[in-house]
Amino acid sequence: MQQWLVKEPGKYLTCTLRLNSETTRAAYAEISDTTTPAIKIRGRVRGAFDMDHVVVEKIATYAGVPPCQGKVAGKFNSFVSALTE
């Protein structure tokens, strides 16, 4: 995952995953800088939980797809495991 971030920094981002408890299967990724909007996650979150640090692959923008969408490419560390240590 680290290689993706170095080779293609515009395509892969480190984010904090947020799961919407009111709507099933709704997730978004918060980016630590304040200028980049949150990214709506499409598809599965690959075993990640709310507040996990993940790598998100931004989905290319084309006709009919809003620009801030992506999918979880991998998980850096889990918020849940940090609480149990």
Buried (B, 14 or more C-beta within 10 A) or exposed (E): EEEBBEEEEEBBBBBBBBBEEEEEEEBBBEBEEEEEEEBBBEEEBEEBBBBBBBBBBBBEEEEEEEEBBBBBBBBBEBBEEEEEE
